[in-house]
Amino acid sequence: MPTARDTTAAAEADGLRIDESERKSWTSIAFIRAGGMFSAPTLMVGAALGLGLALSGAALATLVGFGFIVAYMCFVSMQASDLGFPTASLAAPALGRTGARYLVSLIVGVVTIGWFGVQTAVCGASLALMLADVFGLAVPVWACSTALGALMLVTAIVGFDGLKWVSSVAAPLLVAICLYGVGASVARTGSLDALLGYVPLPADAIGLIAGVNMAVGLFAFAGATAGDFARFARTRKDAVLSCIVGVIPAALVALLAGAALAIVTGQGDIAVIMNSIGLPAVGLIALVLSAWTVNASNVYSAGLGFAVMLGKGEGGSKLTTAVSGIAGIVLAVGGILGQFEAFLTVLSACGPALAGVMVADYWLVRKGRPANVRVPAGVSAAGVAGLACGIAVALVTGGTFALVSGLEALDLPFFVGPVNGIVVAMAAYVAAYRLTGGERFAGPIAFKRPAESAIMNQVTLDASERAQEGQA
């Protein structure tokens, strides 16, 4: 049997396990999830879905895409509720302690830097348009993006208590602006015909599968890292409710708001949309405030993940946060918005594959029983194989390479890329786990949460195990 330790013992040693006294109601967790849906990227994806599929098609793509995400999100969340751990610890049994430390930190870092760049670019473009239209100032987009990105980065490094207040204002303000824009446009025409009777132009039209892939890409990684919030859930039922109620209604409202705005304005660029609905300054403020809170969190998470990966701990995260933020600003200035669809397809491949190996390990191999959880001290070959296979299949079948010049031959569209990826990741993990002689566990899958005494079960490491883990 490979060198192992119980996940509970590992996380408690690092002070990561959530105590029962810290558990929260499912409504509070759902509220946090819902608030995260209202952002510039959500409106961008909604706009693309609206112009490409019309309002009904956008709603269907949202329901299918987010239904898929919530399905695997629920299993990850129940695992997190059982164990009380964040994502890196949840992935450790499947990827190994060292594997989770490096792979999860790397993936999270790259993803969050990418989102930082996207949101910074959107805000920069909006600011440049507003300054030109309202004040007659021709300020380059790159300069606006750099200035706003630097502001967001500084608050992430130095800290700004006011961000909590900003967060509570940003989402409702952005929703209000979107609703105002749709209402004002409909009022000008005097009917809903322009909105409900819209037919996509050939240049804008997309297929339903492409729309589903875009919807999945928007939230795929958040679904895989759902344990960061779900570990606070009191029960498995609470964890599931927080996902279903907190994600799907908010996703429908946010994405359809973006779709409706794009249809009534005839614009797909969210910066142009915000500038054309009659309240350019207020629209800009709403966008910047929503991006500010999310981006500060994004770049901080990236910096902390890289610091942990490099063995510097939280105390060394300021330098890595600064480097991450600068990289995000460079992406914004370099034109990441022009590659937004490709970026989404990559996320739609990575998120489900990561969730797939975690779900397969906890529910299929360890039967949903915390007492069966073991964490290999190094890197798990089965976990790496499952993750790599899942990502590769999702990329090849999900349309990613069709968007990359020179790699079109690798594009082999089949069904829905993210679904293919998670199925392959789970199957490859289970097969590799058994081929490498992984420990077998008897009994059926425990769909009901085991007693707390089982959750608190610990496996003691001997001296040689501790020495090996310290070198990992």
CORMO-V270775 format. One record per pair of residues at least 24 apart in sequence whose C-alpha atoms are under 6 Angstrom apart, sorted by the first residue. I is the first residue (numbers start at 1). J is the second residue. If there is no record, write none. Layout:
[[I	J] [I	J]]
//
This chain:
[[3	376] [4	374] [4	375] [4	376] [5	374] [5	375] [5	459] [6	373] [6	374] [6	458] [6	459] [9	458] [17	84] [17	85] [18	84] [23	232] [23	233] [23	234] [24	232] [24	233] [26	238] [26	242] [29	242] [30	242] [30	246] [33	246] [34	246] [34	247] [34	250] [38	171] [38	254] [39	290] [43	255] [43	258] [44	270] [46	255] [46	256] [46	258] [46	259] [47	258] [47	259] [47	262] [47	268] [50	259] [51	200] [52	200] [52	204] [52	205] [52	206] [61	211] [61	212] [62	215] [65	212] [65	215] [65	216] [69	223] [73	223] [74	240] [77	226] [77	227] [77	230] [77	239] [78	236] [78	239] [80	227] [80	230] [80	231] [81	230] [81	231] [81	233] [84	231] [85	231] [86	227] [86	228] [87	225] [87	227] [87	228] [91	358] [92	375] [93	374] [93	375] [94	358] [94	361] [94	383] [95	379] [95	380] [95	383] [96	375] [96	376] [96	377] [96	378] [96	379] [96	380] [97	376] [97	377] [97	378] [98	378] [98	379] [99	379] [101	309] [102	309] [105	305] [109	302] [112	298] [112	302] [113	328] [116	295] [116	328] [117	328] [117	329] [117	331] [117	332] [119	291] [120	145] [120	149] [121	145] [121	332] [123	288] [125	271] [126	271] [142	333] [149	329] [152	292] [152	296] [153	325] [156	296] [156	300] [157	318] [167	293] [170	286] [170	289] [170	290] [173	286] [174	286] [181	277] [182	261] [216	348] [217	344] [217	345] [217	347] [217	348] [220	348] [220	351] [221	351] [224	351] [224	355] [299	325] [342	400] [345	400] [348	418] [349	391] [349	394] [349	395] [349	418] [350	391] [352	422] [353	387] [353	390] [353	391] [353	421] [353	422] [353	425] [354	387] [356	422] [356	425] [356	426] [357	425] [357	426] [360	426] [367	445] [367	446] [368	445] [368	446] [370	455] [371	454] [371	455] [371	457] [377	469] [378	472] [382	429] [382	432] [382	433] [383	429] [386	425] [386	428] [386	429] [387	425] [389	425] [390	421] [390	422] [390	424] [390	425] [391	421] [393	421] [394	418] [394	420] [394	421]]
//
